[in-house]
C-alpha cells in the first residue's frame, strides 16, 4: 500500500511545483485557472499511463509518473513552441483563417505531444529490445486516443465561437475614419499608426526588438499636448519617451506617472461614444470579450482559448461611436460591431493607443469610462 501511495504523492508535489511556476511566470493566469488546468493534465496523464502500461506491459506507477512529467513539460511556458507556425500566422491575416488555424492547431499539438512523449515512453521501457520503436508506438497510441476525445470538443468550441460572430473582411473599410491607432508591429520592430478604417497605415519609427513587448500610453506635457510613452521597455522594463506632442486630441490610455498600465482589462474602458448612443456596455478578461445591451438585454460573449500559436489575450478595449469596439486580440488589433455582431481585422500588432480626432470633442480628462458593473 505504501509503495502505491508514494508515487502519487510525488505526482502531487511535482504538480504543485509546476503550478506555482506557471502562476509566477505568467501573471495573466490566476491560481484557480492554473489549478483547473493542472487537474485536467493529471487526469489525462494518468489515463495515458494506464493505457500504455496495459498495452505495452510497462510498470504502471512508473509510466504514470513519466507521462505526468511529459504533459507538464509540454505545457510549461517557453519549453515547447512552434516558432515557424507562430511566425507565419502573426505575419498573416490570422483572424480570417480561423478554420485553418483550428486544423493546424490540432495537427501541430498532436505531433508535438507525440514527439514530447516519445522519450518519456522510452524511459518507461528501459532494458527492452527495440524500445525506441515501441516507445514511439506507445506515444502515438496514447495521443491518438487522447485527441480522438479532444478534437471533437475543440471543433465544437471553435464552431460555437464562429456562430457567435461573423468574421467580415469589409467591416473595417465601412467604419468612420475619426480614430487613429498607434501600435507596435513585432514583425517589423516598429511603431506604426493606422486609421480605424484601415487607411493611412504608416511606420512612425523603428524600435528595439525587446521594446515591442512593452505597453504604449500617453502622458500630458506642458504644451497642452500628449507625449507617447512606452512602459516596460528594454531588458530593464523602463519607461521610454517615443514621440513628443504626438496628439492634441483625446487619447484612450494615459497616465500621470503612477498608474499600472500592464493590465488593461475589467469593467472600466475608454469610451468615445456620445452618452445617448451608448447602447452597449463592454468589458473584458484575459481570454474573454463581453458586451451587454442595456436596452434589449442581449449579450455577446467571445471566448478565445489558448492555442499552440500563443494565447489570444483580450485587452485594451476602446469603445467608438456606432457601438463599435477596437481592441487587441493576441497579436492582432480587431474591430467589433456590436449591433451587427461582426468582427474585422484592422492591423497585426499590439499595445495600441487610440487618438480620437472626431466629434464629440471631449477634453482628455472627460473621455468617459464605464463604471457600471457588468450585467449578470
C-alpha positions in Angstrom: 0.0 0.0 0.0 2.8 2.4 0.9 4.6 1.7 -2.4 1.4 2.6 -4.2 0.7 5.8 -2.4 4.2 7.3 -2.5 4.3 7.8 -6.3 1.0 9.6 -6.3 2.4 11.9 -3.5 5.3 12.6 -5.8 2.9 13.4 -8.6 1.1 15.9 -6.3 4.4 17.6 -5.2 5.6 17.8 -8.8 2.3 19.2 -10.0 2.2 21.8 -7.2 5.7 22.9 -8.2 4.7 23.3 -11.8 1.5 25.1 -10.8 3.4 27.7 -8.8 5.9 28.1 -11.7 3.0 28.7 -14.1 1.4 31.3 -11.9 4.7 33.1 -11.2 5.9 33.1 -14.9 2.6 34.2 -16.4 0.8 36.9 -14.5 -2.4 36.6 -16.5 -3.0 33.1 -15.2 -4.9 33.1 -11.9 -4.4 30.4 -9.3 -7.8 28.9 -10.0 -7.2 28.7 -13.7 -3.8 27.1 -13.2 -5.2 24.6 -10.7 -8.0 23.6 -13.1 -5.5 23.1 -15.9 -3.2 21.1 -13.6 -6.0 18.8 -12.5 -7.1 18.2 -16.1 -3.5 17.5 -17.1 -3.0 15.0 -14.2 -6.2 13.1 -15.3 -5.0 12.9 -18.9 -1.6 11.8 -17.8 -2.9 9.1 -15.5 -5.2 7.8 -18.3 -2.3 7.6 -20.8 -0.1 5.9 -18.2 -2.8 3.2 -17.6 -3.2 2.7 -21.4 0.5 2.4 -22.1 1.1 0.1 -19.2 -1.8 -2.1 -20.2 -0.8 -2.4 -23.9 3.0 -2.5 -23.6 3.2 -4.2 -20.2 5.3 -1.5 -18.5 5.4 -0.8 -14.8 2.2 1.1 -14.2 3.2 3.6 -11.5 6.5 4.5 -13.2 4.6 5.0 -16.5 2.0 7.3 -14.9 4.8 9.4 -13.3 6.6 9.7 -16.6 3.5 10.7 -18.6 2.6 13.3 -16.0 6.1 14.8 -16.4 5.7 14.7 -20.2 2.4 16.6 -20.0 3.8 19.3 -17.8 7.0 19.5 -19.9 4.9 20.2 -23.0 2.7 22.8 -21.4 5.3 24.8 -19.4 5.8 28.3 -21.0 8.8 28.5 -23.4 9.7 24.8 -23.3 7.8 23.7 -26.3 6.8 26.2 -29.0 6.2 26.2 -32.8 8.1 29.2 -33.8 7.6 28.7 -37.6 3.8 28.5 -37.3 3.8 31.4 -34.9 5.8 33.5 -37.4 3.5 32.5 -40.3 0.3 33.3 -38.5 1.4 36.5 -36.9 2.5 37.9 -40.3 -0.8 36.9 -42.0 -4.4 37.9 -41.5 -4.8 35.3 -38.8 -8.4 36.3 -38.0 -9.6 35.4 -41.5 -8.2 31.9 -41.3 -9.8 30.6 -38.1 -10.8 27.3 -39.5 -7.4 26.7 -41.0 -5.9 27.8 -37.7 -8.1 25.3 -35.8 -7.0 22.4 -38.0 -3.3 23.5 -37.9 -3.6 23.9 -34.1 -4.8 20.3 -33.7 -2.3 18.8 -36.0 0.6 20.7 -34.6 -0.4 20.0 -31.0 -0.9 16.3 -31.8 2.5 16.0 -33.5 4.2 17.9 -30.7 2.7 15.7 -28.0 3.8 12.5 -29.8 7.4 13.7 -30.0 7.5 15.0 -26.5 6.0 11.8 -25.1 8.4 9.6 -27.0 11.5 9.9 -24.7 9.3 9.5 -21.6 7.8 6.4 -23.0 11.3 5.2 -23.8 12.2 5.7 -20.2 9.2 3.6 -19.1 10.5 0.7 -21.4 14.1 0.6 -20.1 16.1 -2.5 -20.9 13.6 -3.7 -23.6 14.7 -4.7 -27.0 13.6 -2.2 -29.7 12.4 0.2 -27.0 12.7 3.3 -29.2 10.3 1.9 -31.8 8.0 0.6 -29.1 8.2 3.9 -27.3 7.2 5.8 -30.4 4.3 3.5 -31.0 3.2 3.9 -27.3 3.3 7.7 -27.6 1.5 7.6 -30.9 -1.2 5.3 -29.4 -1.7 7.5 -26.3 -2.0 10.8 -28.2 -4.3 9.2 -30.8 -6.7 8.1 -28.1 -6.5 11.5 -26.4 -7.1 13.6 -29.5 -9.9 11.3 -30.6 -11.6 12.7 -27.5 -10.3 16.2 -27.5 -10.6 17.0 -31.2 -14.4 16.9 -31.4 -14.6 19.1 -28.3 -12.1 21.6 -29.7 -14.0 21.8 -33.1 -17.3 22.2 -31.2 -15.8 25.2 -29.2 -14.5 26.8 -32.4 -17.8 26.3 -34.2 -19.6 27.9 -31.2 -17.4 30.9 -31.5 -18.0 31.3 -35.2 -21.7 31.1 -34.6 -21.5 33.9 -32.1 -19.9 36.5 -34.5 -19.5 36.9 -38.3 -15.9 37.5 -39.5 -16.4 40.2 -42.1 -13.5 41.4 -44.3 -15.5 44.6 -45.3 -16.3 45.8 -41.8 -13.2 47.8 -41.2 -13.4 49.7 -44.5 -17.0 50.7 -43.7 -16.0 52.3 -40.4 -15.6 56.1 -39.8 -12.0 57.3 -40.0 -12.1 59.6 -36.9 -9.8 57.4 -34.8 -6.1 57.0 -35.3 -4.5 53.9 -33.8 -0.8 53.8 -32.7 0.5 50.3 -32.1 3.7 48.2 -32.2 4.5 45.8 -35.0 6.6 42.9 -33.7 7.2 41.6 -37.3 9.0 44.8 -38.3 10.0 46.0 -34.8 8.4 49.4 -35.4 5.9 51.9 -34.0 3.1 52.2 -36.5 -0.1 54.1 -36.9 -3.3 53.4 -38.9 -6.8 54.8 -39.0 -9.5 52.5 -37.6 -10.9 52.1 -41.2 -7.6 50.5 -42.3 -6.3 53.6 -44.2 -3.3 55.7 -43.7 -1.0 52.9 -42.4 2.5 54.3 -41.7 5.7 53.3 -39.9 6.3 56.1 -37.5 9.7 54.9 -36.1 11.8 51.8 -35.6 12.1 50.2 -32.2 14.4 47.8 -30.5 13.2 44.2 -30.6 12.8 44.0 -26.9 10.7 47.2 -26.8 7.9 45.6 -28.8 6.9 43.6 -25.6 6.1 46.9 -23.8 2.8 48.9 -23.5 2.1 52.2 -25.1 0.5 55.0 -23.2 0.1 58.8 -23.4 1.1 61.5 -20.9 0.2 65.2 -20.8 3.0 67.6 -21.3 3.5 71.3 -20.5 2.4 72.3 -24.0 -1.2 71.1 -23.6 -0.5 68.1 -25.8 0.2 64.4 -25.4 3.5 62.6 -25.4 3.6 58.9 -26.4 5.5 56.7 -24.0 6.4 53.1 -23.8 6.1 51.2 -20.5 8.1 48.1 -19.8 10.8 48.9 -22.5 14.0 47.1 -22.9 15.6 44.5 -20.6 15.1 46.7 -17.5 11.4 47.3 -18.2 11.8 51.0 -18.1 9.6 53.8 -19.4 10.8 55.4 -22.6 9.6 58.6 -24.4 8.8 57.7 -28.1 7.0 60.8 -29.5 6.9 64.3 -28.2 3.5 66.1 -28.6 2.2 63.4 -30.9 -1.5 64.4 -30.3 -3.7 67.2 -29.0 -7.0 65.2 -29.3 -8.4 62.9 -26.7 -6.5 59.6 -26.2 -7.6 56.2 -25.0 -4.9 55.3 -22.5 -3.0 57.9 -20.4 -1.1 58.1 -17.1 0.0 60.7 -14.6 3.1 58.6 -13.8 1.6 56.4 -11.0 -0.9 54.1 -12.8 -0.2 50.5 -13.7 -0.7 50.1 -17.4 0.1 46.4 -17.8 -3.4 45.1 -17.2 -6.0 46.9 -19.3 -9.0 44.7 -18.5 -12.1 44.8 -16.4 -15.3 46.8 -16.4 -13.7 50.3 -16.9 -12.9 51.0 -20.6 -12.2 54.3 -22.5 -15.4 55.3 -24.3 -15.5 57.9 -27.1 -19.3 57.4 -27.7 -21.8 60.2 -27.0 -23.7 59.1 -23.9 -27.1 59.0 -25.7 -25.7 56.5 -28.2 -24.0 54.1 -25.8 -26.3 51.2 -26.1 -23.7 48.5 -25.3 -21.6 48.1 -22.2 -18.3 46.3 -22.8 -15.7 44.7 -20.6 -13.1 42.0 -20.9 -11.0 39.5 -19.0 -7.7 37.8 -20.3 -9.4 35.4 -22.7 -12.9 36.9 -23.0 -14.6 39.8 -24.7 -18.1 40.5 -23.4 -20.8 43.1 -24.2 -24.3 43.7 -22.9 -27.1 45.8 -24.5 -28.6 47.9 -21.8 -31.9 48.4 -23.7 -32.6 44.9 -25.1 -30.7 42.8 -22.5 -28.8 41.0 -25.4 -25.3 39.7 -24.5 -22.3 38.8 -26.6 -19.6 36.7 -25.1 -16.5 35.7 -27.1 -14.1 33.3 -25.5 -10.6 32.9 -27.1 -8.8 29.8 -25.7 -5.1 29.4 -25.7 -3.7 27.8 -28.9 -0.2 26.4 -29.9 0.3 29.8 -31.6 0.0 31.6 -28.2 -2.7 33.0 -26.1 -5.3 35.2 -27.7 -5.2 37.7 -24.8 -8.0 40.3 -24.9 -7.0 43.7 -23.7 -7.1 47.5 -24.4 -10.8 47.8 -25.3 -11.8 51.2 -26.7 -15.5 52.0 -27.5 -16.1 54.1 -30.6 -19.3 55.8 -31.9 -21.7 53.5 -33.7 -21.3 50.9 -30.9 -18.0 49.6 -32.4 -15.1 48.5 -30.2 -11.4 48.2 -31.2 -9.1 46.1 -29.1 -6.1 43.9 -29.0 -6.7 40.2 -29.6 -3.4 38.3 -29.3 -1.1 39.5 -32.0 -3.9 41.4 -33.8 -5.9 44.6 -33.5 -9.5 43.9 -34.3 -12.8 45.8 -34.6 -16.2 44.5 -33.5 -19.6 46.0 -34.5 -21.9 45.2 -31.6 -25.1 46.0 -33.4 -24.3 43.6 -36.3 -22.2 41.1 -34.3 -19.4 41.3 -36.8 -15.6 41.4 -36.4 -12.8 42.5 -38.7 -9.0 42.9 -38.7 -7.5 46.4 -38.5 -3.8 45.5 -38.3 -1.3 43.0 -37.0 0.3 44.4 -33.9 -0.2 45.1 -30.2 0.0 47.7 -27.4 -2.5 50.2 -29.0 -3.3 53.8 -28.1 -6.3 55.4 -29.9 -6.4 59.1 -30.7 -10.0 60.3 -31.3 -10.0 63.1 -33.8 -13.7 63.4 -34.5 -16.8 64.5 -32.5 -17.6 64.7 -29.7 -14.7 67.0 -28.8 -14.3 66.0 -25.2 -11.3 67.1 -23.2 -8.9 64.3 -22.5 -9.9 64.2 -18.8 -13.6 63.8 -19.8 -13.3 60.8 -22.0 -15.9 58.6 -20.4 -15.0 55.3 -18.7 -17.8 52.9 -18.0 -18.2 52.4 -14.2 -21.3 50.2 -14.3 -20.9 46.6 -13.1 -21.1 44.0 -15.9 -24.6 42.6 -16.3 -25.1 39.2 -14.8 
